[in-house]
């Protein structure tokens, strides 16, 4: 099944779309269908989450699973030396800022890489990059 089909199924699970969510859903769908800008996909997920979660966070589960299945966090040393790929785990209650701060803190506390700086970024998993 193609990445485009799976994102459409995840979005369809929302059934009714609350006010203020349509733009973020369309942006997420566009980025996903073209396997472009995974960071924007994650940003859109959090925007959608904060609009829907107060009412019914279970409705977001298919979309959350899609994001976690297709996107991961990549740790890079300067310049562009990939150190490792980490699973994306979206916790309920997080904002994008809190999520990123937690990832950076956990990475800093749990790893011992040499070098002056480590960059964390979102990326589509390799198997989905090849399928796009």
KEZA-91664 format. One record per atom (N, C-alpha, C): residue number from 1; atom name; x, y, z. Coordinates in pm, 1 decimal, decimal comma. Layout:
<sezas>
+------+------+----------+----------+----------+
| resi | name |     east |    north |       up |
+------+------+----------+----------+----------+
|  NUM |   CA |        X |        Y |        Z |
...
+------+------+----------+----------+----------+
</sezas>
This chain:
<sezas>
+------+------+----------+----------+----------+
| resi | name |     east |    north |       up |
+------+------+----------+----------+----------+
|    1 |    N |     83,9 |   -117,8 |      0,0 |
|    1 |   CA |      0,0 |      0,0 |      0,0 |
|    1 |    C |     88,5 |    124,2 |      0,0 |
|    2 |    N |     57,3 |    219,6 |    -81,0 |
|    2 |   CA |    138,3 |    339,4 |    -94,6 |
|    2 |    C |    116,6 |    435,2 |     21,6 |
|    3 |    N |    216,9 |    519,0 |     45,5 |
|    3 |   CA |    210,3 |    617,6 |    152,3 |
|    3 |    C |     89,4 |    709,9 |    135,3 |
|    4 |    N |     54,1 |    743,1 |     11,1 |
|    4 |   CA |    -59,3 |    831,7 |    -15,6 |
|    4 |    C |   -190,4 |    768,0 |     29,2 |
|    5 |    N |   -206,4 |    639,6 |      5,7 |
|    5 |   CA |   -328,2 |    570,9 |     47,0 |
|    5 |    C |   -340,1 |    564,0 |    198,8 |
|    6 |    N |   -228,0 |    538,2 |    264,3 |
|    6 |   CA |   -234,5 |    522,8 |    408,9 |
|    6 |    C |   -263,1 |    654,6 |    479,4 |
|    7 |    N |   -212,2 |    766,1 |    429,5 |
|    7 |   CA |   -243,1 |    894,4 |    493,5 |
|    7 |    C |   -389,9 |    927,8 |    472,8 |
|    8 |    N |   -443,8 |    898,3 |    355,7 |
|    8 |   CA |   -585,9 |    925,2 |    331,6 |
|    8 |    C |   -673,3 |    843,6 |    425,3 |
|    9 |    N |   -637,3 |    719,5 |    449,5 |
|    9 |   CA |   -715,2 |    635,1 |    542,9 |
|    9 |    C |   -707,9 |    688,8 |    685,4 |
|   10 |    N |   -591,2 |    734,7 |    725,5 |
|   10 |   CA |   -575,8 |    789,8 |    860,3 |
|   10 |    C |   -660,1 |    916,2 |    877,5 |
|   11 |    N |   -665,1 |    998,4 |    774,4 |
|   11 |   CA |   -744,4 |   1122,1 |    780,9 |
|   11 |    C |   -893,6 |   1090,6 |    777,9 |
|   12 |    N |   -932,9 |    993,0 |    696,8 |
|   12 |   CA |  -1074,6 |    954,8 |    689,3 |
|   12 |    C |  -1128,3 |    909,8 |    824,5 |
|   13 |    N |  -1042,9 |    855,2 |    908,5 |
|   13 |   CA |  -1086,3 |    807,3 |   1039,3 |
|   13 |    C |  -1135,7 |    920,5 |   1129,7 |
|   14 |    N |  -1102,9 |   1043,0 |   1095,7 |
|   14 |   CA |  -1148,6 |   1156,2 |   1176,7 |
|   14 |    C |  -1297,3 |   1182,1 |   1157,6 |
|   15 |    N |  -1356,3 |   1130,8 |   1054,3 |
|   15 |   CA |  -1497,2 |   1144,8 |   1015,2 |
|   15 |    C |  -1540,1 |   1289,9 |   1002,7 |
|   16 |    N |  -1566,0 |   1357,3 |   1111,7 |
|   16 |   CA |  -1599,3 |   1499,4 |   1101,0 |
|   16 |    C |  -1477,7 |   1582,2 |   1139,7 |
|   17 |    N |  -1457,7 |   1690,8 |   1070,1 |
|   17 |   CA |  -1338,6 |   1772,8 |   1090,5 |
|   17 |    C |  -1379,6 |   1900,4 |   1164,2 |
|   18 |    N |  -1328,7 |   1918,0 |   1286,1 |
|   18 |   CA |  -1362,4 |   2037,3 |   1362,9 |
|   18 |    C |  -1310,8 |   2165,1 |   1297,7 |
|   19 |    N |  -1372,7 |   2273,7 |   1332,1 |
|   19 |   CA |  -1332,0 |   2404,0 |   1279,7 |
|   19 |    C |  -1185,7 |   2430,9 |   1314,6 |
|   20 |    N |  -1113,2 |   2486,8 |   1218,9 |
|   20 |   CA |   -975,0 |   2523,6 |   1240,6 |
|   20 |    C |   -874,7 |   2411,9 |   1215,9 |
|   21 |    N |   -920,7 |   2295,3 |   1170,9 |
|   21 |   CA |   -832,0 |   2180,9 |   1151,3 |
|   21 |    C |   -806,5 |   2151,6 |   1003,7 |
|   22 |    N |   -894,0 |   2196,9 |    917,5 |
|   22 |   CA |   -886,9 |   2160,4 |    775,5 |
|   22 |    C |   -753,4 |   2200,2 |    711,3 |
|   23 |    N |   -705,8 |   2320,2 |    736,5 |
|   23 |   CA |   -579,3 |   2363,6 |    675,5 |
|   23 |    C |   -462,9 |   2275,5 |    718,0 |
|   24 |    N |   -455,2 |   2244,7 |    847,4 |
|   24 |   CA |   -346,4 |   2159,4 |    896,4 |
|   24 |    C |   -357,3 |   2018,8 |    838,1 |
|   25 |    N |   -478,8 |   1967,1 |    825,4 |
|   25 |   CA |   -497,7 |   1834,5 |    765,4 |
|   25 |    C |   -454,7 |   1832,9 |    619,2 |
|   26 |    N |   -492,9 |   1936,4 |    545,9 |
|   26 |   CA |   -454,3 |   1943,8 |    405,1 |
|   26 |    C |   -302,9 |   1957,6 |    389,0 |
|   27 |    N |   -241,1 |   2037,9 |    475,6 |
|   27 |   CA |    -95,4 |   2054,0 |    469,9 |
|   27 |    C |    -24,9 |   1922,4 |    502,4 |
|   28 |    N |    -71,5 |   1853,3 |    605,8 |
|   28 |   CA |    -12,0 |   1726,3 |    643,3 |
|   28 |    C |    -27,0 |   1625,8 |    529,3 |
|   29 |    N |   -145,3 |   1619,7 |    472,4 |
|   29 |   CA |   -171,8 |   1526,6 |    361,9 |
|   29 |    C |    -81,3 |   1556,9 |    242,4 |
|   30 |    N |    -66,2 |   1683,8 |    209,1 |
|   30 |   CA |     17,3 |   1721,6 |     95,3 |
|   30 |    C |    163,5 |   1682,7 |    118,6 |
|   31 |    N |    215,8 |   1714,3 |    236,5 |
|   31 |   CA |    354,8 |   1677,5 |    268,3 |
|   31 |    C |    372,1 |   1526,1 |    264,4 |
|   32 |    N |    276,3 |   1453,4 |    319,0 |
|   32 |   CA |    286,3 |   1307,8 |    324,4 |
|   32 |    C |    277,5 |   1246,0 |    185,6 |
|   33 |    N |    184,5 |   1292,1 |    105,1 |
|   33 |   CA |    165,7 |   1233,7 |    -28,4 |
|   33 |    C |    288,4 |   1254,1 |   -116,9 |
|   34 |    N |    362,9 |   1361,2 |    -91,7 |
|   34 |   CA |    481,9 |   1388,5 |   -171,7 |
|   34 |    C |    611,5 |   1353,0 |    -98,2 |
|   35 |    N |    598,3 |   1294,5 |     20,8 |
|   35 |   CA |    715,3 |   1260,6 |    104,6 |
|   35 |    C |    810,6 |   1378,8 |    116,6 |
|   36 |    N |    753,1 |   1493,5 |    145,3 |
|   36 |   CA |    830,5 |   1616,0 |    161,2 |
|   36 |    C |    805,6 |   1675,6 |    298,9 |
|   37 |    N |    906,4 |   1735,5 |    353,3 |
|   37 |   CA |    898,5 |   1812,6 |    476,1 |
|   37 |    C |    831,8 |   1735,8 |    591,0 |
|   38 |    N |    896,4 |   1631,8 |    640,7 |
|   38 |   CA |    839,1 |   1556,0 |    751,3 |
|   38 |    C |    820,9 |   1640,2 |    877,9 |
|   39 |    N |    904,3 |   1741,8 |    894,9 |
|   39 |   CA |    886,3 |   1832,0 |   1008,8 |
|   39 |    C |    753,3 |   1904,4 |   1002,6 |
|   40 |    N |    711,7 |   1941,9 |    884,0 |
|   40 |   CA |    581,3 |   2005,6 |    866,3 |
|   40 |    C |    468,4 |   1907,2 |    898,9 |
|   41 |    N |    486,5 |   1780,7 |    863,6 |
|   41 |   CA |    386,6 |   1678,5 |    899,7 |
|   41 |    C |    369,6 |   1672,3 |   1051,4 |
|   42 |    N |    480,9 |   1670,7 |   1123,7 |
|   42 |   CA |    475,1 |   1663,6 |   1269,7 |
|   42 |    C |    413,3 |   1791,2 |   1326,2 |
|   43 |    N |    450,5 |   1905,9 |   1272,4 |
|   43 |   CA |    392,9 |   2033,6 |   1316,8 |
|   43 |    C |    241,5 |   2033,4 |   1296,1 |
|   44 |    N |    197,5 |   1985,4 |   1181,7 |
|   44 |   CA |     53,8 |   1979,0 |   1153,0 |
|   44 |    C |    -16,7 |   1882,5 |   1247,2 |
|   45 |    N |     46,9 |   1768,8 |   1275,6 |
|   45 |   CA |    -13,5 |   1673,5 |   1369,3 |
|   45 |    C |    -40,2 |   1740,6 |   1503,6 |
|   46 |    N |     57,4 |   1814,0 |   1555,2 |
|   46 |   CA |     38,4 |   1879,7 |   1684,7 |
|   46 |    C |    -70,2 |   1987,1 |   1677,6 |
|   47 |    N |    -78,6 |   2058,7 |   1567,1 |
|   47 |   CA |   -185,5 |   2158,2 |   1551,5 |
|   47 |    C |   -322,3 |   2089,4 |   1553,4 |
|   48 |    N |   -332,7 |   1977,1 |   1484,3 |
|   48 |   CA |   -458,8 |   1901,1 |   1481,5 |
|   48 |    C |   -487,4 |   1843,1 |   1619,4 |
|   49 |    N |   -386,7 |   1788,7 |   1681,4 |
|   49 |   CA |   -401,0 |   1728,4 |   1813,9 |
|   49 |    C |   -460,4 |   1827,8 |   1913,5 |
|   50 |    N |   -409,0 |   1948,3 |   1915,3 |
|   50 |   CA |   -455,0 |   2045,5 |   2014,4 |
|   50 |    C |   -596,8 |   2095,6 |   1987,0 |
|   51 |    N |   -643,7 |   2081,4 |   1865,6 |
|   51 |   CA |   -782,3 |   2118,6 |   1833,3 |
|   51 |    C |   -880,7 |   2006,7 |   1867,1 |
|   52 |    N |   -836,5 |   1881,9 |   1853,6 |
|   52 |   CA |   -927,7 |   1768,4 |   1868,2 |
|   52 |    C |   -914,5 |   1699,4 |   2004,1 |
|   53 |    N |   -797,4 |   1697,5 |   2061,3 |
|   53 |   CA |   -769,4 |   1615,5 |   2179,6 |
|   53 |    C |   -861,1 |   1644,7 |   2298,0 |
|   54 |    N |   -895,8 |   1769,2 |   2317,3 |
|   54 |   CA |   -980,7 |   1802,9 |   2431,6 |
|   54 |    C |  -1116,1 |   1733,0 |   2421,8 |
|   55 |    N |  -1163,2 |   1714,2 |   2299,2 |
|   55 |   CA |  -1293,7 |   1650,3 |   2279,1 |
|   55 |    C |  -1283,8 |   1498,5 |   2273,8 |
|   56 |    N |  -1186,7 |   1448,6 |   2197,1 |
|   56 |   CA |  -1182,8 |   1304,0 |   2173,5 |
|   56 |    C |  -1047,9 |   1264,0 |   2114,2 |
|   57 |    N |   -950,5 |   1238,5 |   2199,8 |
|   57 |   CA |   -817,0 |   1204,8 |   2150,4 |
|   57 |    C |   -813,6 |   1069,2 |   2080,7 |
|   58 |    N |   -908,4 |    980,3 |   2109,0 |
|   58 |   CA |   -911,2 |    849,6 |   2043,0 |
|   58 |    C |   -933,1 |    862,3 |   1892,1 |
|   59 |    N |  -1002,8 |    966,7 |   1849,8 |
|   59 |   CA |  -1025,3 |    988,1 |   1706,3 |
|   59 |    C |   -894,6 |   1013,0 |   1632,3 |
|   60 |    N |   -794,6 |   1061,4 |   1703,9 |
|   60 |   CA |   -665,2 |   1092,2 |   1641,7 |
|   60 |    C |   -571,8 |    972,2 |   1634,2 |
|   61 |    N |   -609,7 |    861,8 |   1695,2 |
|   61 |   CA |   -519,3 |    747,2 |   1701,3 |
|   61 |    C |   -471,7 |    698,9 |   1564,4 |
|   62 |    N |   -557,8 |    684,0 |   1462,5 |
|   62 |   CA |   -505,3 |    642,2 |   1331,2 |
|   62 |    C |   -404,2 |    741,4 |   1272,6 |
|   63 |    N |   -428,2 |    870,3 |   1291,0 |
|   63 |   CA |   -335,0 |    971,0 |   1240,4 |
|   63 |    C |   -203,8 |    967,2 |   1318,3 |
|   64 |    N |   -214,1 |    954,1 |   1448,8 |
|   64 |   CA |    -93,6 |    943,1 |   1532,0 |
|   64 |    C |    -11,7 |    821,6 |   1490,8 |
|   65 |    N |    -78,0 |    708,5 |   1472,2 |
|   65 |   CA |     -6,9 |    586,8 |   1431,2 |
|   65 |    C |     59,4 |    605,2 |   1295,2 |
|   66 |    N |     -8,4 |    675,7 |   1204,3 |
|   66 |   CA |     50,6 |    700,1 |   1072,6 |
|   66 |    C |    179,2 |    781,0 |   1086,6 |
|   67 |    N |    173,2 |    888,6 |   1162,9 |
|   67 |   CA |    291,1 |    975,2 |   1180,3 |
|   67 |    C |    405,3 |    895,5 |   1243,5 |
|   68 |    N |    375,0 |    819,4 |   1348,2 |
|   68 |   CA |    479,3 |    742,3 |   1415,6 |
|   68 |    C |    535,5 |    631,2 |   1325,9 |
|   69 |    N |    454,5 |    576,3 |   1239,9 |
|   69 |   CA |    500,2 |    467,6 |   1152,4 |
|   69 |    C |    586,3 |    517,6 |   1036,5 |
|   70 |    N |    562,9 |    640,1 |    991,0 |
|   70 |   CA |    629,0 |    689,4 |    870,1 |
|   70 |    C |    741,1 |    789,8 |    893,9 |
|   71 |    N |    746,1 |    847,4 |   1012,5 |
|   71 |   CA |    845,5 |    952,7 |   1039,9 |
|   71 |    C |    928,5 |    912,1 |   1161,1 |
|   72 |    N |   1055,5 |    948,0 |   1157,8 |
|   72 |   CA |   1144,5 |    921,7 |   1270,2 |
|   72 |    C |   1232,3 |   1043,9 |   1296,0 |
|   73 |    N |   1304,0 |   1039,0 |   1405,4 |
|   73 |   CA |   1396,6 |   1146,0 |   1441,0 |
|   73 |    C |   1537,0 |   1099,6 |   1404,1 |
|   74 |    N |   1609,6 |   1184,0 |   1333,8 |
|   74 |   CA |   1745,6 |   1150,3 |   1290,9 |
|   74 |    C |   1843,3 |   1241,6 |   1365,5 |
|   75 |    N |   1944,5 |   1180,2 |   1423,3 |
|   75 |   CA |   2050,7 |   1254,7 |   1490,8 |
|   75 |    C |   2169,1 |   1267,0 |   1396,2 |
|   76 |    N |   2214,6 |   1389,2 |   1377,9 |
|   76 |   CA |   2325,6 |   1417,4 |   1286,9 |
|   76 |    C |   2435,7 |   1493,0 |   1359,8 |
|   77 |    N |   2559,6 |   1461,1 |   1325,2 |
|   77 |   CA |   2672,9 |   1541,8 |   1369,3 |
|   77 |    C |   2706,8 |   1632,6 |   1251,9 |
|   78 |    N |   2760,5 |   1746,5 |   1280,6 |
|   78 |   CA |   2798,1 |   1838,7 |   1173,3 |
|   78 |    C |   2912,9 |   1780,1 |   1094,0 |
|   79 |    N |   2925,4 |   1790,0 |    969,4 |
|   79 |   CA |   2822,2 |   1828,6 |    873,9 |
|   79 |    C |   2753,2 |   1704,0 |    815,7 |
|   80 |    N |   2632,3 |   1684,8 |    846,7 |
|   80 |   CA |   2546,2 |   1581,0 |    790,3 |
|   80 |    C |   2596,1 |   1437,9 |    807,7 |
|   81 |    N |   2661,8 |   1408,3 |    915,5 |
|   81 |   CA |   2703,1 |   1272,0 |    946,7 |
|   81 |    C |   2593,6 |   1209,0 |   1031,9 |
|   82 |    N |   2521,8 |   1111,8 |    975,6 |
|   82 |   CA |   2412,2 |   1049,8 |   1048,4 |
|   82 |    C |   2467,0 |    962,0 |   1159,8 |
|   83 |    N |   2417,0 |    986,0 |   1281,5 |
|   83 |   CA |   2459,1 |    908,5 |   1397,3 |
|   83 |    C |   2363,0 |    794,5 |   1426,7 |
|   84 |    N |   2233,4 |    826,4 |   1426,6 |
|   84 |   CA |   2133,2 |    723,3 |   1450,9 |
|   84 |    C |   1995,1 |    774,7 |   1414,6 |
|   85 |    N |   1903,4 |    679,4 |   1402,2 |
|   85 |   CA |   1762,3 |    708,7 |   1376,1 |
|   85 |    C |   1683,1 |    659,2 |   1495,9 |
|   86 |    N |   1596,4 |    745,1 |   1544,2 |
|   86 |   CA |   1518,2 |    715,6 |   1664,4 |
|   86 |    C |   1369,7 |    709,2 |   1629,6 |
|   87 |    N |   1296,6 |    621,3 |   1694,0 |
|   87 |   CA |   1152,5 |    616,9 |   1667,2 |
|   87 |    C |   1084,4 |    743,9 |   1715,8 |
|   88 |    N |    981,9 |    782,7 |   1645,3 |
|   88 |   CA |    902,1 |    898,6 |   1683,4 |
|   88 |    C |    790,9 |    848,7 |   1774,9 |
|   89 |    N |    788,7 |    895,7 |   1897,6 |
|   89 |   CA |    687,2 |    857,8 |   1996,0 |
|   89 |    C |    613,2 |    983,8 |   2039,2 |
|   90 |    N |    490,7 |    995,5 |   1995,2 |
|   90 |   CA |    410,8 |   1113,6 |   2026,2 |
|   90 |    C |    329,3 |   1086,9 |   2152,1 |
|   91 |    N |    352,1 |   1166,1 |   2254,8 |
|   91 |   CA |    279,3 |   1150,1 |   2380,0 |
|   91 |    C |    162,7 |   1247,3 |   2385,3 |
|   92 |    N |     51,7 |   1198,7 |   2438,5 |
|   92 |   CA |    -62,4 |   1287,8 |   2456,1 |
|   92 |    C |    -25,2 |   1395,9 |   2556,7 |
|   93 |    N |    -70,4 |   1515,2 |   2532,3 |
|   93 |   CA |    -45,4 |   1626,9 |   2622,0 |
|   93 |    C |     73,7 |   1711,4 |   2582,1 |
|   94 |    N |    158,6 |   1658,2 |   2497,5 |
|   94 |   CA |    274,4 |   1735,3 |   2452,2 |
|   94 |    C |    231,9 |   1844,0 |   2353,4 |
|   95 |    N |    310,6 |   1948,2 |   2349,4 |
|   95 |   CA |    306,8 |   2042,3 |   2237,8 |
|   95 |    C |    430,8 |   2011,4 |   2154,9 |
|   96 |    N |    439,2 |   2067,8 |   2038,0 |
|   96 |   CA |    558,0 |   2045,5 |   1955,8 |
|   96 |    C |    683,0 |   2093,2 |   2029,3 |
|   97 |    N |    675,0 |   2208,5 |   2093,6 |
|   97 |   CA |    790,8 |   2261,0 |   2167,2 |
|   97 |    C |    832,9 |   2166,9 |   2279,6 |
|   98 |    N |    736,4 |   2119,9 |   2359,5 |
|   98 |   CA |    768,4 |   2028,0 |   2468,7 |
|   98 |    C |    824,8 |   1896,6 |   2415,9 |
|   99 |    N |    767,8 |   1849,1 |   2306,5 |
|   99 |   CA |    817,3 |   1726,2 |   2246,0 |
|   99 |    C |    963,6 |   1741,7 |   2205,2 |
|  100 |    N |    996,0 |   1849,4 |   2135,6 |
|  100 |   CA |   1133,8 |   1871,9 |   2088,4 |
|  100 |    C |   1229,9 |   1890,3 |   2205,9 |
|  101 |    N |   1186,2 |   1964,5 |   2307,7 |
|  101 |   CA |   1271,1 |   1983,4 |   2426,0 |
|  101 |    C |   1298,7 |   1849,9 |   2494,6 |
|  102 |    N |   1196,4 |   1765,8 |   2506,5 |
|  102 |   CA |   1213,7 |   1634,9 |   2569,0 |
|  102 |    C |   1308,8 |   1547,4 |   2487,2 |
|  103 |    N |   1292,6 |   1548,2 |   2353,8 |
|  103 |   CA |   1381,2 |   1469,6 |   2267,8 |
|  103 |    C |   1526,4 |   1515,0 |   2283,5 |
|  104 |    N |   1548,4 |   1645,6 |   2282,9 |
|  104 |   CA |   1685,6 |   1697,5 |   2297,0 |
|  104 |    C |   1743,5 |   1662,3 |   2433,5 |
|  105 |    N |   1663,9 |   1678,0 |   2538,5 |
|  105 |   CA |   1710,8 |   1647,4 |   2673,7 |
|  105 |    C |   1742,6 |   1497,4 |   2686,5 |
|  106 |    N |   1651,2 |   1412,9 |   2640,6 |
|  106 |   CA |   1673,4 |   1268,3 |   2649,3 |
|  106 |    C |   1796,1 |   1226,4 |   2568,3 |
|  107 |    N |   1809,8 |   1283,5 |   2450,8 |
|  107 |   CA |   1924,2 |   1249,4 |   2366,7 |
|  107 |    C |   2054,2 |   1292,1 |   2435,1 |
|  108 |    N |   2054,2 |   1412,4 |   2489,8 |
|  108 |   CA |   2173,8 |   1463,8 |   2556,7 |
|  108 |    C |   2209,9 |   1378,3 |   2678,8 |
|  109 |    N |   2109,7 |   1335,6 |   2754,7 |
|  109 |   CA |   2133,9 |   1259,4 |   2877,3 |
|  109 |    C |   2168,2 |   1112,6 |   2852,3 |
|  110 |    N |   2123,8 |   1056,3 |   2741,4 |
|  110 |   CA |   2138,0 |    912,1 |   2717,2 |
|  110 |    C |   2245,6 |    874,8 |   2615,6 |
|  111 |    N |   2314,2 |    971,8 |   2558,4 |
|  111 |   CA |   2411,2 |    942,6 |   2453,0 |
|  111 |    C |   2546,0 |   1004,3 |   2488,4 |
|  112 |    N |   2649,6 |    950,9 |   2424,7 |
|  112 |   CA |   2784,4 |   1002,8 |   2448,1 |
|  112 |    C |   2858,7 |   1013,0 |   2315,5 |
|  113 |    N |   2809,7 |   1097,3 |   2226,5 |
|  113 |   CA |   2876,9 |   1117,9 |   2098,8 |
|  113 |    C |   2978,3 |   1230,3 |   2113,4 |
|  114 |    N |   3087,8 |   1215,3 |   2042,1 |
|  114 |   CA |   3187,9 |   1321,2 |   2040,4 |
|  114 |    C |   3148,8 |   1423,9 |   1935,4 |
|  115 |    N |   3193,8 |   1543,6 |   1954,3 |
|  115 |   CA |   3164,9 |   1649,3 |   1859,0 |
|  115 |    C |   3103,4 |   1768,8 |   1929,0 |
|  116 |    N |   3108,7 |   1880,2 |   1859,2 |
|  116 |   CA |   3059,8 |   2003,8 |   1919,0 |
|  116 |    C |   2908,8 |   2015,5 |   1919,8 |
|  117 |    N |   2845,2 |   1968,5 |   1814,2 |
|  117 |   CA |   2699,8 |   1982,9 |   1812,2 |
|  117 |    C |   2634,3 |   1862,3 |   1746,4 |
|  118 |    N |   2517,9 |   1834,5 |   1794,1 |
|  118 |   CA |   2433,4 |   1728,9 |   1740,2 |
|  118 |    C |   2304,0 |   1796,5 |   1695,9 |
|  119 |    N |   2256,8 |   1760,4 |   1578,7 |
|  119 |   CA |   2132,1 |   1815,1 |   1525,4 |
|  119 |    C |   2030,9 |   1702,0 |   1520,1 |
|  120 |    N |   1909,7 |   1729,5 |   1568,3 |
|  120 |   CA |   1800,1 |   1634,7 |   1556,8 |
|  120 |    C |   1701,9 |   1689,5 |   1454,7 |
|  121 |    N |   1656,5 |   1603,3 |   1364,1 |
|  121 |   CA |   1558,6 |   1647,8 |   1265,4 |
|  121 |    C |   1461,6 |   1533,1 |   1238,1 |
|  122 |    N |   1346,5 |   1568,8 |   1186,3 |
|  122 |   CA |   1248,1 |   1469,6 |   1146,3 |
|  122 |    C |   1278,7 |   1426,8 |   1003,1 |
|  123 |    N |   1255,8 |   1298,0 |    976,1 |
|  123 |   CA |   1276,6 |   1246,7 |    841,8 |
|  123 |    C |   1178,6 |   1132,3 |    818,0 |
|  124 |    N |   1138,9 |   1114,5 |    691,7 |
|  124 |   CA |   1058,4 |    997,7 |    660,0 |
|  124 |    C |   1147,8 |    875,7 |    671,5 |
|  125 |    N |   1092,6 |    766,0 |    720,2 |
|  125 |   CA |   1169,6 |    643,2 |    729,2 |
|  125 |    C |   1215,7 |    603,7 |    590,5 |
|  126 |    N |   1330,3 |    543,3 |    583,5 |
|  126 |   CA |   1392,5 |    510,8 |    455,4 |
|  126 |    C |   1302,4 |    427,7 |    364,6 |
|  127 |    N |   1232,0 |    331,3 |    421,0 |
|  127 |   CA |   1147,9 |    247,3 |    335,0 |
|  127 |    C |   1034,6 |    325,5 |    270,1 |
|  128 |    N |    994,2 |    435,9 |    330,5 |
|  128 |   CA |    888,5 |    516,6 |    271,8 |
|  128 |    C |    945,0 |    622,9 |    177,6 |
|  129 |    N |   1071,9 |    658,9 |    196,8 |
|  129 |   CA |   1136,5 |    748,9 |    101,5 |
|  129 |    C |   1150,6 |    678,3 |    -34,0 |
|  130 |    N |   1186,1 |    552,4 |    -29,0 |
|  130 |   CA |   1206,2 |    475,6 |   -151,4 |
|  130 |    C |   1073,6 |    451,2 |   -223,3 |
|  131 |    N |    964,9 |    441,8 |   -147,5 |
|  131 |   CA |    833,5 |    414,1 |   -206,1 |
|  131 |    C |    771,9 |    537,6 |   -269,4 |
|  132 |    N |    820,4 |    655,2 |   -234,5 |
|  132 |   CA |    758,3 |    779,5 |   -284,7 |
|  132 |    C |    794,1 |    806,1 |   -428,5 |
+------+------+----------+----------+----------+
</sezas>
